[in-house]
């Protein structure tokens, strides 16, 4: 997968050399480049923002540098990337969207700052490429950079060959619309707390059932919205008695 990121703070993306994302880059599974938006300014102050039309607090990112950046990184004679713009006004970022993005050959991230990017940039980009405005959650960050780190981590781990053990994708929270059951490792007793006996029984059928029950209970307590959204046919007879 090819990923381009445009930002006024390229230093935010240092961590993308680390851990499994860094390894995916070194292995050629992820081809990633970070670009400074100010490259596409032409005044001595390298201005990227201005006051909002209609008044109000804060500053808005001017369209011209963004237009030039997108022209350079998504030229008309090459296959168009999918443009992803993090904003608290976007659609919620969920595991299903992470899967969708992981299937794209090219992603282009535009990191807004201040009150956001002049909307005409996204309108114009929409005539050339698919555009998705994405929100991490119902809170406001300083800008899109941290959101891009989060989105990229969720997407990269879904790319074929990135995770050693693909089974962990099957089991994890949100894989089946449920939160994952609690996990334990050695020692069997620690500070007076025991690992649930059933996990040490070796009975794989009962262990699977226990994990399913715990996942349902946890989801019901912590995320009743997720439980309510589960299609009836994904519940078995035993589930409904919980
Ligand atoms: N930029 C600022 N706040 C954000 C949020 N909640 N999600 C995505 N991008 C953002």
Boltz pocket constraint, residues with backbone or C-beta under 6 A from the ligand:
constraints:
  - pocket:
      binder: B
      contacts: [[A, 86], [A, 87], [A, 88], [A, 112], [A, 134], [A, 135], [A, 136], [A, 137], [A, 138], [A, 139], [A, 140], [A, 141], [A, 142], [A, 143], [A, 144], [A, 147]]
      max_distance: 6.0
